[in-house]
Each structure stands twice: as structure tokens, then as C-alpha cells.
Amino acid sequence: MVGKIFTIIAIAEGPGALVSVLGSTQVFFAILYGFILTKISPHIFEEDISRAAITKQLFLSIVMFCGVFLLI
């Protein structure tokens, strides 16, 4: 909820296109958090962190990021 509020404030204060592109970087943070949480507590948070899985996730994230960037 707090994230949505900050997004609305950012769109109101700055250019919406820039806020949209920066907001699409959330997927990279999600991949990083998944990797870190799997290393810290693998019995609670299970994520496939093999090299092939991480490479696939990063590649698809870059494709998604480029798609958002092309919409501007």
C-alpha cells in the first residue's frame, strides 16, 4: 500500500514516463531478494537459484524492461 502511495506521488510530481520505467525495475529487485532469501533461509523460502534459472529470469526481465522502455 505504501509503495502504491509513493508511486502516485511520484507520478504527480515528476514525468509519468520516467516513473513508469523506474517502476518496471522492481522485477530485478525481486530476483535479488529471492536469491538472498534462499541463501539465508532455504527451508522457508525455496527458489531455484541455479545458474540456468537465474539467467532465464534476468533475460526475461530485461525483455520486459525493454518493452516498457519502448512504450515511452
PDB file of N, CA, C and O in Angstrom:
ATOM      1  N   MET A   1       0.823  -1.177   0.000  1.00  0.00           N
ATOM      2  CA  MET A   1       0.000   0.000   0.000  1.00  0.00           C
ATOM      3  C   MET A   1       0.879   1.257   0.000  1.00  0.00           C
ATOM      4  O   MET A   1       0.588   2.232  -0.693  1.00  0.00           O
ATOM      5  N   VAL A   2       1.933   1.216   0.772  1.00  0.00           N
ATOM      6  CA  VAL A   2       2.839   2.365   0.834  1.00  0.00           C
ATOM      7  C   VAL A   2       3.521   2.571  -0.514  1.00  0.00           C
ATOM      8  O   VAL A   2       3.718   3.705  -0.949  1.00  0.00           O
ATOM      9  N   GLY A   3       3.881   1.471  -1.173  1.00  0.00           N
ATOM     10  CA  GLY A   3       4.501   1.565  -2.489  1.00  0.00           C
ATOM     11  C   GLY A   3       3.589   2.213  -3.509  1.00  0.00           C
ATOM     12  O   GLY A   3       4.038   3.020  -4.323  1.00  0.00           O
ATOM     13  N   LYS A   4       2.309   1.867  -3.474  1.00  0.00           N
ATOM     14  CA  LYS A   4       1.343   2.473  -4.390  1.00  0.00           C
ATOM     15  C   LYS A   4       1.197   3.974  -4.124  1.00  0.00           C
ATOM     16  O   LYS A   4       1.091   4.770  -5.057  1.00  0.00           O
ATOM     17  N   ILE A   5       1.192   4.349  -2.846  1.00  0.00           N
ATOM     18  CA  ILE A   5       1.078   5.769  -2.497  1.00  0.00           C
ATOM     19  C   ILE A   5       2.282   6.545  -3.016  1.00  0.00           C
ATOM     20  O   ILE A   5       2.131   7.634  -3.571  1.00  0.00           O
ATOM     21  N   PHE A   6       3.480   5.983  -2.834  1.00  0.00           N
ATOM     22  CA  PHE A   6       4.682   6.659  -3.324  1.00  0.00           C
ATOM     23  C   PHE A   6       4.694   6.732  -4.850  1.00  0.00           C
ATOM     24  O   PHE A   6       5.179   7.711  -5.416  1.00  0.00           O
ATOM     25  N   THR A   7       4.169   5.714  -5.514  1.00  0.00           N
ATOM     26  CA  THR A   7       4.088   5.741  -6.971  1.00  0.00           C
ATOM     27  C   THR A   7       3.153   6.852  -7.439  1.00  0.00           C
ATOM     28  O   THR A   7       3.466   7.573  -8.387  1.00  0.00           O
ATOM     29  N   ILE A   8       2.022   6.987  -6.784  1.00  0.00           N
ATOM     30  CA  ILE A   8       1.077   8.049  -7.146  1.00  0.00           C
ATOM     31  C   ILE A   8       1.698   9.418  -6.915  1.00  0.00           C
ATOM     32  O   ILE A   8       1.544  10.316  -7.743  1.00  0.00           O
ATOM     33  N   ILE A   9       2.400   9.587  -5.798  1.00  0.00           N
ATOM     34  CA  ILE A   9       3.069  10.861  -5.519  1.00  0.00           C
ATOM     35  C   ILE A   9       4.143  11.143  -6.564  1.00  0.00           C
ATOM     36  O   ILE A   9       4.287  12.278  -7.019  1.00  0.00           O
ATOM     37  N   ALA A  10       4.906  10.100  -6.949  1.00  0.00           N
ATOM     38  CA  ALA A  10       5.968  10.278  -7.940  1.00  0.00           C
ATOM     39  C   ALA A  10       5.384  10.685  -9.289  1.00  0.00           C
ATOM     40  O   ALA A  10       5.936  11.553  -9.966  1.00  0.00           O
ATOM     41  N   ILE A  11       4.278  10.068  -9.683  1.00  0.00           N
ATOM     42  CA  ILE A  11       3.653  10.432 -10.953  1.00  0.00           C
ATOM     43  C   ILE A  11       3.134  11.869 -10.899  1.00  0.00           C
ATOM     44  O   ILE A  11       3.211  12.597 -11.890  1.00  0.00           O
ATOM     45  N   ALA A  12       2.608  12.275  -9.749  1.00  0.00           N
ATOM     46  CA  ALA A  12       2.101  13.640  -9.610  1.00  0.00           C
ATOM     47  C   ALA A  12       3.231  14.668  -9.638  1.00  0.00           C
ATOM     48  O   ALA A  12       3.045  15.779 -10.135  1.00  0.00           O
ATOM     49  N   GLU A  13       4.385  14.311  -9.114  1.00  0.00           N
ATOM     50  CA  GLU A  13       5.492  15.260  -9.001  1.00  0.00           C
ATOM     51  C   GLU A  13       6.411  15.276 -10.219  1.00  0.00           C
ATOM     52  O   GLU A  13       6.986  16.318 -10.538  1.00  0.00           O
ATOM     53  N   GLY A  14       6.561  14.150 -10.901  1.00  0.00           N
ATOM     54  CA  GLY A  14       7.537  14.079 -11.985  1.00  0.00           C
ATOM     55  C   GLY A  14       6.916  13.562 -13.262  1.00  0.00           C
ATOM     56  O   GLY A  14       5.710  13.326 -13.327  1.00  0.00           O
ATOM     57  N   PRO A  15       7.745  13.387 -14.278  1.00  0.00           N
ATOM     58  CA  PRO A  15       7.245  12.868 -15.546  1.00  0.00           C
ATOM     59  C   PRO A  15       6.775  11.419 -15.398  1.00  0.00           C
ATOM     60  O   PRO A  15       7.497  10.572 -14.872  1.00  0.00           O
ATOM     61  N   GLY A  16       5.572  11.151 -15.861  1.00  0.00           N
ATOM     62  CA  GLY A  16       4.985   9.828 -15.709  1.00  0.00           C
ATOM     63  C   GLY A  16       5.760   8.735 -16.431  1.00  0.00           C
ATOM     64  O   GLY A  16       5.828   7.603 -15.951  1.00  0.00           O
ATOM     65  N   ALA A  17       6.348   9.063 -17.584  1.00  0.00           N
ATOM     66  CA  ALA A  17       7.099   8.064 -18.345  1.00  0.00           C
ATOM     67  C   ALA A  17       8.330   7.593 -17.568  1.00  0.00           C
ATOM     68  O   ALA A  17       8.634   6.402 -17.524  1.00  0.00           O
ATOM     69  N   LEU A  18       9.017   8.536 -16.969  1.00  0.00           N
ATOM     70  CA  LEU A  18      10.207   8.181 -16.199  1.00  0.00           C
ATOM     71  C   LEU A  18       9.838   7.351 -14.974  1.00  0.00           C
ATOM     72  O   LEU A  18      10.541   6.398 -14.639  1.00  0.00           O
ATOM     73  N   VAL A  19       8.761   7.699 -14.316  1.00  0.00           N
ATOM     74  CA  VAL A  19       8.300   6.947 -13.153  1.00  0.00           C
ATOM     75  C   VAL A  19       7.919   5.532 -13.569  1.00  0.00           C
ATOM     76  O   VAL A  19       8.187   4.574 -12.844  1.00  0.00           O
ATOM     77  N   SER A  20       7.294   5.402 -14.735  1.00  0.00           N
ATOM     78  CA  SER A  20       6.896   4.087 -15.231  1.00  0.00           C
ATOM     79  C   SER A  20       8.106   3.208 -15.505  1.00  0.00           C
ATOM     80  O   SER A  20       8.112   2.033 -15.137  1.00  0.00           O
ATOM     81  N   VAL A  21       9.119   3.754 -16.141  1.00  0.00           N
ATOM     82  CA  VAL A  21      10.323   2.973 -16.443  1.00  0.00           C
ATOM     83  C   VAL A  21      11.043   2.571 -15.163  1.00  0.00           C
ATOM     84  O   VAL A  21      11.470   1.425 -15.024  1.00  0.00           O
ATOM     85  N   LEU A  22      11.177   3.495 -14.240  1.00  0.00           N
ATOM     86  CA  LEU A  22      11.839   3.160 -12.976  1.00  0.00           C
ATOM     87  C   LEU A  22      11.026   2.160 -12.166  1.00  0.00           C
ATOM     88  O   LEU A  22      11.594   1.325 -11.464  1.00  0.00           O
ATOM     89  N   GLY A  23       9.714   2.237 -12.256  1.00  0.00           N
ATOM     90  CA  GLY A  23       8.863   1.283 -11.557  1.00  0.00           C
ATOM     91  C   GLY A  23       8.984  -0.117 -12.120  1.00  0.00           C
ATOM     92  O   GLY A  23       8.757  -1.093 -11.405  1.00  0.00           O
ATOM     93  N   SER A  24       9.340  -0.232 -13.396  1.00  0.00           N
ATOM     94  CA  SER A  24       9.468  -1.553 -14.005  1.00  0.00           C
ATOM     95  C   SER A  24      10.749  -2.261 -13.577  1.00  0.00           C
ATOM     96  O   SER A  24      10.942  -3.430 -13.912  1.00  0.00           O
ATOM     97  N   THR A  25      11.621  -1.583 -12.851  1.00  0.00           N
ATOM     98  CA  THR A  25      12.842  -2.233 -12.363  1.00  0.00           C
ATOM     99  C   THR A  25      12.582  -3.079 -11.122  1.00  0.00           C
ATOM    100  O   THR A  25      13.504  -3.709 -10.605  1.00  0.00           O
ATOM    101  N   GLN A  26      11.348  -3.103 -10.638  1.00  0.00           N
ATOM    102  CA  GLN A  26      11.022  -3.885  -9.442  1.00  0.00           C
ATOM    103  C   GLN A  26      11.328  -5.364  -9.622  1.00  0.00           C
ATOM    104  O   GLN A  26      11.681  -6.046  -8.660  1.00  0.00           O
ATOM    105  N   VAL A  27      11.197  -5.859 -10.835  1.00  0.00           N
ATOM    106  CA  VAL A  27      11.425  -7.279 -11.075  1.00  0.00           C
ATOM    107  C   VAL A  27      12.879  -7.658 -10.779  1.00  0.00           C
ATOM    108  O   VAL A  27      13.143  -8.772 -10.326  1.00  0.00           O
ATOM    109  N   PHE A  28      13.819  -6.751 -11.027  1.00  0.00           N
ATOM    110  CA  PHE A  28      15.225  -7.037 -10.739  1.00  0.00           C
ATOM    111  C   PHE A  28      15.450  -7.142  -9.224  1.00  0.00           C
ATOM    112  O   PHE A  28      16.227  -7.979  -8.763  1.00  0.00           O
ATOM    113  N   PHE A  29      14.777  -6.303  -8.472  1.00  0.00           N
ATOM    114  CA  PHE A  29      14.874  -6.387  -7.013  1.00  0.00           C
ATOM    115  C   PHE A  29      14.241  -7.673  -6.493  1.00  0.00           C
ATOM    116  O   PHE A  29      14.732  -8.268  -5.534  1.00  0.00           O
ATOM    117  N   ALA A  30      13.157  -8.098  -7.123  1.00  0.00           N
ATOM    118  CA  ALA A  30      12.503  -9.344  -6.711  1.00  0.00           C
ATOM    119  C   ALA A  30      13.424 -10.543  -6.931  1.00  0.00           C
ATOM    120  O   ALA A  30      13.479 -11.441  -6.092  1.00  0.00           O
ATOM    121  N   ILE A  31      14.141 -10.565  -8.045  1.00  0.00           N
ATOM    122  CA  ILE A  31      15.095 -11.644  -8.301  1.00  0.00           C
ATOM    123  C   ILE A  31      16.201 -11.618  -7.256  1.00  0.00           C
ATOM    124  O   ILE A  31      16.587 -12.665  -6.736  1.00  0.00           O
ATOM    125  N   LEU A  32      16.713 -10.436  -6.944  1.00  0.00           N
ATOM    126  CA  LEU A  32      17.763 -10.299  -5.940  1.00  0.00           C
ATOM    127  C   LEU A  32      17.281 -10.739  -4.560  1.00  0.00           C
ATOM    128  O   LEU A  32      17.983 -11.467  -3.858  1.00  0.00           O
ATOM    129  N   TYR A  33      16.085 -10.299  -4.171  1.00  0.00           N
ATOM    130  CA  TYR A  33      15.533 -10.697  -2.865  1.00  0.00           C
ATOM    131  C   TYR A  33      15.316 -12.194  -2.797  1.00  0.00           C
ATOM    132  O   TYR A  33      15.587 -12.809  -1.766  1.00  0.00           O
ATOM    133  N   GLY A  34      14.830 -12.795  -3.879  1.00  0.00           N
ATOM    134  CA  GLY A  34      14.636 -14.245  -3.907  1.00  0.00           C
ATOM    135  C   GLY A  34      15.941 -14.992  -3.728  1.00  0.00           C
ATOM    136  O   GLY A  34      15.994 -15.991  -3.010  1.00  0.00           O
ATOM    137  N   PHE A  35      16.993 -14.519  -4.374  1.00  0.00           N
ATOM    138  CA  PHE A  35      18.307 -15.153  -4.250  1.00  0.00           C
ATOM    139  C   PHE A  35      18.833 -15.036  -2.821  1.00  0.00           C
ATOM    140  O   PHE A  35      19.309 -16.013  -2.243  1.00  0.00           O
ATOM    141  N   ILE A  36      18.741 -13.833  -2.259  1.00  0.00           N
ATOM    142  CA  ILE A  36      19.259 -13.607  -0.903  1.00  0.00           C
ATOM    143  C   ILE A  36      18.469 -14.410   0.131  1.00  0.00           C
ATOM    144  O   ILE A  36      19.061 -15.029   1.016  1.00  0.00           O
ATOM    145  N   LEU A  37      17.148 -14.406   0.026  1.00  0.00           N
ATOM    146  CA  LEU A  37      16.334 -15.145   0.993  1.00  0.00           C
ATOM    147  C   LEU A  37      16.550 -16.643   0.895  1.00  0.00           C
ATOM    148  O   LEU A  37      16.486 -17.343   1.905  1.00  0.00           O
ATOM    149  N   THR A  38      16.805 -17.149  -0.313  1.00  0.00           N
ATOM    150  CA  THR A  38      17.083 -18.577  -0.460  1.00  0.00           C
ATOM    151  C   THR A  38      18.413 -18.935   0.192  1.00  0.00           C
ATOM    152  O   THR A  38      18.545 -20.007   0.781  1.00  0.00           O
ATOM    153  N   LYS A  39      19.387 -18.055   0.094  1.00  0.00           N
ATOM    154  CA  LYS A  39      20.683 -18.304   0.741  1.00  0.00           C
ATOM    155  C   LYS A  39      20.582 -18.222   2.263  1.00  0.00           C
ATOM    156  O   LYS A  39      21.223 -19.001   2.969  1.00  0.00           O
ATOM    157  N   ILE A  40      19.779 -17.280   2.774  1.00  0.00           N
ATOM    158  CA  ILE A  40      19.669 -17.087   4.221  1.00  0.00           C
ATOM    159  C   ILE A  40      18.852 -18.190   4.871  1.00  0.00           C
ATOM    160  O   ILE A  40      19.284 -18.773   5.865  1.00  0.00           O
ATOM    161  N   SER A  41      17.684 -18.483   4.330  1.00  0.00           N
ATOM    162  CA  SER A  41      16.816 -19.500   4.939  1.00  0.00           C
ATOM    163  C   SER A  41      16.168 -20.370   3.868  1.00  0.00           C
ATOM    164  O   SER A  41      15.017 -20.143   3.496  1.00  0.00           O
ATOM    165  N   PRO A  42      16.900 -21.362   3.370  1.00  0.00           N
ATOM    166  CA  PRO A  42      16.372 -22.195   2.281  1.00  0.00           C
ATOM    167  C   PRO A  42      15.199 -23.087   2.709  1.00  0.00           C
ATOM    168  O   PRO A  42      14.423 -23.523   1.860  1.00  0.00           O
ATOM    169  N   HIS A  43      15.061 -23.361   4.002  1.00  0.00           N
ATOM    170  CA  HIS A  43      13.949 -24.197   4.447  1.00  0.00           C
ATOM    171  C   HIS A  43      12.624 -23.441   4.465  1.00  0.00           C
ATOM    172  O   HIS A  43      11.562 -24.064   4.461  1.00  0.00           O
ATOM    173  N   ILE A  44      12.667 -22.119   4.485  1.00  0.00           N
ATOM    174  CA  ILE A  44      11.449 -21.308   4.486  1.00  0.00           C
ATOM    175  C   ILE A  44      11.143 -20.805   3.079  1.00  0.00           C
ATOM    176  O   ILE A  44       9.996 -20.860   2.637  1.00  0.00           O
ATOM    177  N   PHE A  45      12.148 -20.322   2.384  1.00  0.00           N
ATOM    178  CA  PHE A  45      11.961 -19.705   1.072  1.00  0.00           C
ATOM    179  C   PHE A  45      12.699 -20.540   0.043  1.00  0.00           C
ATOM    180  O   PHE A  45      13.929 -20.545   0.013  1.00  0.00           O
ATOM    181  N   GLU A  46      11.962 -21.244  -0.795  1.00  0.00           N
ATOM    182  CA  GLU A  46      12.581 -22.110  -1.794  1.00  0.00           C
ATOM    183  C   GLU A  46      12.481 -21.464  -3.170  1.00  0.00           C
ATOM    184  O   GLU A  46      11.386 -21.199  -3.666  1.00  0.00           O
ATOM    185  N   GLU A  47      13.607 -21.220  -3.764  1.00  0.00           N
ATOM    186  CA  GLU A  47      13.683 -20.616  -5.087  1.00  0.00           C
ATOM    187  C   GLU A  47      14.764 -21.363  -5.856  1.00  0.00           C
ATOM    188  O   GLU A  47      15.801 -21.718  -5.298  1.00  0.00           O
ATOM    189  N   ASP A  48      14.516 -21.596  -7.131  1.00  0.00           N
ATOM    190  CA  ASP A  48      15.514 -22.245  -7.977  1.00  0.00           C
ATOM    191  C   ASP A  48      16.590 -21.211  -8.308  1.00  0.00           C
ATOM    192  O   ASP A  48      16.363 -20.296  -9.099  1.00  0.00           O
ATOM    193  N   ILE A  49      17.756 -21.370  -7.696  1.00  0.00           N
ATOM    194  CA  ILE A  49      18.823 -20.385  -7.906  1.00  0.00           C
ATOM    195  C   ILE A  49      19.977 -20.968  -8.710  1.00  0.00           C
ATOM    196  O   ILE A  49      21.121 -20.534  -8.573  1.00  0.00           O
ATOM    197  N   SER A  50      19.671 -21.951  -9.545  1.00  0.00           N
ATOM    198  CA  SER A  50      20.716 -22.483 -10.415  1.00  0.00           C
ATOM    199  C   SER A  50      21.091 -21.409 -11.442  1.00  0.00           C
ATOM    200  O   SER A  50      20.336 -20.468 -11.684  1.00  0.00           O
ATOM    201  N   ARG A  51      22.251 -21.571 -12.026  1.00  0.00           N
ATOM    202  CA  ARG A  51      22.734 -20.578 -12.988  1.00  0.00           C
ATOM    203  C   ARG A  51      21.774 -20.441 -14.165  1.00  0.00           C
ATOM    204  O   ARG A  51      21.537 -19.331 -14.642  1.00  0.00           O
ATOM    205  N   ALA A  52      21.225 -21.545 -14.634  1.00  0.00           N
ATOM    206  CA  ALA A  52      20.299 -21.506 -15.773  1.00  0.00           C
ATOM    207  C   ALA A  52      19.005 -20.768 -15.405  1.00  0.00           C
ATOM    208  O   ALA A  52      18.491 -19.988 -16.207  1.00  0.00           O
ATOM    209  N   ALA A  53      18.485 -21.005 -14.215  1.00  0.00           N
ATOM    210  CA  ALA A  53      17.235 -20.360 -13.797  1.00  0.00           C
ATOM    211  C   ALA A  53      17.423 -18.854 -13.616  1.00  0.00           C
ATOM    212  O   ALA A  53      16.577 -18.068 -14.041  1.00  0.00           O
ATOM    213  N   ILE A  54      18.526 -18.452 -12.990  1.00  0.00           N
ATOM    214  CA  ILE A  54      18.797 -17.021 -12.792  1.00  0.00           C
ATOM    215  C   ILE A  54      19.012 -16.326 -14.132  1.00  0.00           C
ATOM    216  O   ILE A  54      18.533 -15.212 -14.342  1.00  0.00           O
ATOM    217  N   THR A  55      19.731 -16.982 -15.032  1.00  0.00           N
ATOM    218  CA  THR A  55      19.962 -16.401 -16.363  1.00  0.00           C
ATOM    219  C   THR A  55      18.644 -16.225 -17.106  1.00  0.00           C
ATOM    220  O   THR A  55      18.417 -15.193 -17.738  1.00  0.00           O
ATOM    221  N   LYS A  56      17.779 -17.228 -17.030  1.00  0.00           N
ATOM    222  CA  LYS A  56      16.469 -17.134 -17.679  1.00  0.00           C
ATOM    223  C   LYS A  56      15.647 -15.992 -17.082  1.00  0.00           C
ATOM    224  O   LYS A  56      15.028 -15.225 -17.820  1.00  0.00           O
ATOM    225  N   GLN A  57      15.635 -15.874 -15.764  1.00  0.00           N
ATOM    226  CA  GLN A  57      14.876 -14.812 -15.107  1.00  0.00           C
ATOM    227  C   GLN A  57      15.410 -13.436 -15.501  1.00  0.00           C
ATOM    228  O   GLN A  57      14.636 -12.525 -15.795  1.00  0.00           O
ATOM    229  N   LEU A  58      16.728 -13.290 -15.507  1.00  0.00           N
ATOM    230  CA  LEU A  58      17.314 -11.994 -15.884  1.00  0.00           C
ATOM    231  C   LEU A  58      17.029 -11.641 -17.335  1.00  0.00           C
ATOM    232  O   LEU A  58      16.728 -10.491 -17.654  1.00  0.00           O
ATOM    233  N   PHE A  59      17.127 -12.641 -18.220  1.00  0.00           N
ATOM    234  CA  PHE A  59      16.856 -12.389 -19.634  1.00  0.00           C
ATOM    235  C   PHE A  59      15.414 -11.944 -19.843  1.00  0.00           C
ATOM    236  O   PHE A  59      15.159 -10.966 -20.545  1.00  0.00           O
ATOM    237  N   LEU A  60      14.480 -12.651 -19.241  1.00  0.00           N
ATOM    238  CA  LEU A  60      13.073 -12.284 -19.396  1.00  0.00           C
ATOM    239  C   LEU A  60      12.767 -10.938 -18.736  1.00  0.00           C
ATOM    240  O   LEU A  60      11.900 -10.202 -19.208  1.00  0.00           O
ATOM    241  N   SER A  61      13.463 -10.616 -17.663  1.00  0.00           N
ATOM    242  CA  SER A  61      13.284  -9.317 -17.015  1.00  0.00           C
ATOM    243  C   SER A  61      13.787  -8.191 -17.909  1.00  0.00           C
ATOM    244  O   SER A  61      13.169  -7.130 -17.988  1.00  0.00           O
ATOM    245  N   ILE A  62      14.896  -8.424 -18.573  1.00  0.00           N
ATOM    246  CA  ILE A  62      15.435  -7.416 -19.493  1.00  0.00           C
ATOM    247  C   ILE A  62      14.497  -7.217 -20.672  1.00  0.00           C
ATOM    248  O   ILE A  62      14.286  -6.088 -21.113  1.00  0.00           O
ATOM    249  N   VAL A  63      13.931  -8.310 -21.187  1.00  0.00           N
ATOM    250  CA  VAL A  63      12.960  -8.202 -22.278  1.00  0.00           C
ATOM    251  C   VAL A  63      11.762  -7.373 -21.831  1.00  0.00           C
ATOM    252  O   VAL A  63      11.290  -6.506 -22.567  1.00  0.00           O
ATOM    253  N   MET A  64      11.270  -7.643 -20.615  1.00  0.00           N
ATOM    254  CA  MET A  64      10.133  -6.886 -20.097  1.00  0.00           C
ATOM    255  C   MET A  64      10.496  -5.413 -19.906  1.00  0.00           C
ATOM    256  O   MET A  64       9.707  -4.532 -20.248  1.00  0.00           O
ATOM    257  N   PHE A  65      11.663  -5.145 -19.372  1.00  0.00           N
ATOM    258  CA  PHE A  65      12.119  -3.775 -19.161  1.00  0.00           C
ATOM    259  C   PHE A  65      12.223  -3.033 -20.486  1.00  0.00           C
ATOM    260  O   PHE A  65      11.809  -1.878 -20.586  1.00  0.00           O
ATOM    261  N   CYS A  66      12.773  -3.688 -21.502  1.00  0.00           N
ATOM    262  CA  CYS A  66      12.887  -3.056 -22.822  1.00  0.00           C
ATOM    263  C   CYS A  66      11.507  -2.792 -23.423  1.00  0.00           C
ATOM    264  O   CYS A  66      11.305  -1.780 -24.093  1.00  0.00           O
ATOM    265  N   GLY A  67      10.570  -3.689 -23.187  1.00  0.00           N
ATOM    266  CA  GLY A  67       9.207  -3.476 -23.669  1.00  0.00           C
ATOM    267  C   GLY A  67       8.574  -2.256 -23.035  1.00  0.00           C
ATOM    268  O   GLY A  67       7.905  -1.479 -23.717  1.00  0.00           O
ATOM    269  N   VAL A  68       8.774  -2.077 -21.744  1.00  0.00           N
ATOM    270  CA  VAL A  68       8.243  -0.893 -21.061  1.00  0.00           C
ATOM    271  C   VAL A  68       8.943   0.349 -21.581  1.00  0.00           C
ATOM    272  O   VAL A  68       8.310   1.388 -21.772  1.00  0.00           O
ATOM    273  N   PHE A  69      10.239   0.249 -21.810  1.00  0.00           N
ATOM    274  CA  PHE A  69      11.001   1.399 -22.312  1.00  0.00           C
ATOM    275  C   PHE A  69      10.526   1.806 -23.707  1.00  0.00           C
ATOM    276  O   PHE A  69      10.492   2.993 -24.029  1.00  0.00           O
ATOM    277  N   LEU A  70      10.159   0.822 -24.535  1.00  0.00           N
ATOM    278  CA  LEU A  70       9.694   1.129 -25.898  1.00  0.00           C
ATOM    279  C   LEU A  70       8.321   1.796 -25.902  1.00  0.00           C
ATOM    280  O   LEU A  70       7.956   2.448 -26.880  1.00  0.00           O
ATOM    281  N   LEU A  71       7.567   1.643 -24.837  1.00  0.00           N
ATOM    282  CA  LEU A  71       6.246   2.255 -24.782  1.00  0.00           C
ATOM    283  C   LEU A  71       6.301   3.768 -24.554  1.00  0.00           C
ATOM    284  O   LEU A  71       5.308   4.472 -24.740  1.00  0.00           O
ATOM    285  N   ILE A  72       7.451   4.243 -24.158  1.00  0.00           N
ATOM    286  CA  ILE A  72       7.572   5.683 -23.855  1.00  0.00           C
ATOM    287  C   ILE A  72       7.547   6.492 -25.109  1.00  0.00           C
ATOM    288  O   ILE A  72       7.636   7.718 -25.054  1.00  0.00           O
TER     289      ILE A  72
END
